[in-house]
Amino acid sequence: MRLMLKTGLEFAPGTTEDSKKLVQQLPPDALINAYRTTRQACGSNDIVLMMSDQDPTIHGGTRMEYAAHLKRIFGARATAFRMCRESAHSIMRLPSEGDAFWLVIDIRGADVPIMCVLFATPYEIAAAAAN
């Protein structure tokens, strides 16, 4: 038997149970890959991933772009969103090399989308040795 390194997603402290239940239904590898692809395309680690409960497509962009979007929709009230003030890395106190991002899920019929911070954590699993 040998150990293999995998990557999973964890939630920032304070994430609601409802948000956790919804996000845990999503494939972690797809979110991590979308974050890394968006990070490379944008040249920034300050990333927001966006999706809808009606469409599994994951879109990405910078947090500042999404904050500008929130300001267009909510006006001055957008400053109430923590995302407008803090990056995922600062919330998690991670170095810029770490994999941390905001995830926004638009829920049909909801006034405000679900917003939470996720971060990647490596872990080891036991795997049978190849003969």
Secondary structure per residue as TSV (DSSP state, phi and psi in degrees):
chain	resnum	aa	ss	phi	psi
A	1	M	-	360.0	142.9
A	2	R	E	-132.1	163.0
A	3	L	E	-98.1	138.6
A	4	M	E	-117.3	145.7
A	5	L	E	-95.6	127.3
A	6	K	E	-123.2	170.0
A	7	T	E	-124.0	133.1
A	8	G	E	-123.1	173.2
A	9	L	E	-111.1	140.4
A	10	E	E	-122.9	158.0
A	11	F	E	-97.4	147.9
A	12	A	-	-66.4	149.0
A	13	P	T	-56.4	141.5
A	14	G	T	94.5	-3.5
A	15	T	-	-67.4	133.3
A	16	T	-	-70.4	154.4
A	17	E	H	-62.5	-38.1
A	18	D	H	-61.5	-42.4
A	19	S	H	-64.2	-43.5
A	20	K	H	-60.0	-44.6
A	21	K	H	-60.7	-42.4
A	22	L	H	-66.5	-47.6
A	23	V	H	-69.2	-33.4
A	24	Q	T	-66.4	-13.6
A	25	Q	T	-80.6	-12.3
A	26	L	S	-89.9	147.9
A	27	P	-	-72.5	118.9
A	28	P	H	-58.3	-38.7
A	29	D	H	-61.2	-39.1
A	30	A	H	-64.1	-40.1
A	31	L	H	-68.3	-44.4
A	32	I	H	-63.7	-44.1
A	33	N	H	-64.3	-40.3
A	34	A	H	-63.6	-40.3
A	35	Y	H	-61.3	-49.9
A	36	R	H	-65.2	-38.0
A	37	T	H	-65.8	-44.2
A	38	T	H	-66.6	-41.7
A	39	R	H	-57.6	-44.9
A	40	Q	H	-67.9	-44.1
A	41	A	H	-65.5	-37.0
A	42	C	H	-87.9	-16.7
A	43	G	T	67.0	30.0
A	44	S	-	-146.9	150.8
A	45	N	S	-99.6	-2.6
A	46	D	-	-89.0	79.9
A	47	I	E	-113.9	146.4
A	48	V	E	-121.7	129.4
A	49	L	E	-101.3	137.5
A	50	M	E	-127.4	141.8
A	51	M	E	-155.9	175.3
A	52	S	E	-124.8	154.2
A	53	D	T	-71.6	-9.9
A	54	Q	T	-98.2	-12.1
A	55	D	E	-146.0	122.4
A	56	P	E	-75.8	-1.9
A	57	T	E	-65.7	131.1
A	58	I	E	-100.5	122.4
A	59	H	E	-107.2	154.8
A	60	G	E	-141.7	158.0
A	61	G	E	-169.9	-176.7
A	62	T	E	-79.0	157.0
A	63	R	H	-63.5	-37.6
A	64	M	H	-65.6	-36.7
A	65	E	H	-63.8	-42.8
A	66	Y	H	-70.2	-36.4
A	67	A	H	-62.0	-38.8
A	68	A	H	-64.1	-38.7
A	69	H	H	-61.5	-45.1
A	70	L	H	-61.6	-38.9
A	71	K	H	-66.3	-34.8
A	72	R	H	-66.5	-36.9
A	73	I	H	-80.9	-46.9
A	74	F	H	-103.7	-6.1
A	75	G	G	63.7	-139.7
A	76	A	G	-62.6	-24.4
A	77	R	G	-66.7	-15.6
A	78	A	G	-62.0	-25.7
A	79	T	G	-64.7	-15.3
A	80	A	G	-72.0	-20.7
A	81	F	S	-77.9	125.0
A	82	R	G	-59.4	-30.4
A	83	M	G	-58.4	-31.6
A	84	C	G	-70.0	-18.2
A	85	R	T	-110.8	-27.1
A	86	E	-	-135.2	138.1
A	87	S	-	-78.3	162.3
A	88	A	H	-62.2	-37.3
A	89	H	H	-64.6	-38.9
A	90	S	H	-71.0	-35.5
A	91	I	H	-63.9	-41.3
A	92	M	H	-88.9	-4.6
A	93	R	T	54.3	47.1
A	94	L	-	-104.6	149.9
A	95	P	-	-67.0	161.4
A	96	S	T	-62.1	-20.3
A	97	E	T	-75.7	-17.3
A	98	G	S	-69.7	158.2
A	99	D	-	-97.1	97.4
A	100	A	E	-137.8	141.4
A	101	F	E	-156.4	159.5
A	102	W	E	-85.7	140.0
A	103	L	E	-119.2	127.9
A	104	V	E	-118.9	126.7
A	105	I	E	-121.7	115.1
A	106	D	E	-78.8	124.9
A	107	I	-	-106.7	124.3
A	108	R	T	-58.2	129.2
A	109	G	T	89.8	-10.1
A	110	A	-	-89.3	145.0
A	111	D	S	-72.7	-33.7
A	112	V	S	-130.9	137.0
A	113	P	-	-70.4	161.2
A	114	I	E	-75.3	132.4
A	115	M	E	-131.3	126.4
A	116	C	E	-147.6	161.6
A	117	V	E	-103.5	131.4
A	118	L	E	-121.5	150.8
A	119	F	E	-141.4	146.3
A	120	A	E	-84.5	137.5
A	121	T	E	-131.4	129.8
A	122	P	E	-76.5	149.2
A	123	Y	E	-149.5	161.5
A	124	E	E	-105.9	143.0
A	125	I	E	-127.2	152.5
A	126	A	E	-84.1	134.5
A	127	A	E	-128.1	145.0
A	128	A	-	-66.1	139.4
A	129	A	-	-70.6	137.0
A	130	A	-	-75.6	134.7
A	131	N	-	-92.8	360.0
